[in-house]
């Protein structure tokens, strides 16, 4: 079972319709607990894409070797 991207910062952004903590839509959040791993993997891919759109340098290694 794939782990939820929830980080317990649960606030929906009115403009984007995404949770500011996990970058999921309300439909994705409610679907998560009752769906299969294939669907969860799709949600996680969408979350990763949205995070990059919000912060294009997220996850890159800095000059000092830290993230």
Secondary structure, 3 states (H helix, E strand, C coil): CCCCCCCCCCCECCCCCEECCCCCEHHHHHHHCCCCHHHHHHHHHHHHHHHHHHCCCCCCCCCCCCC
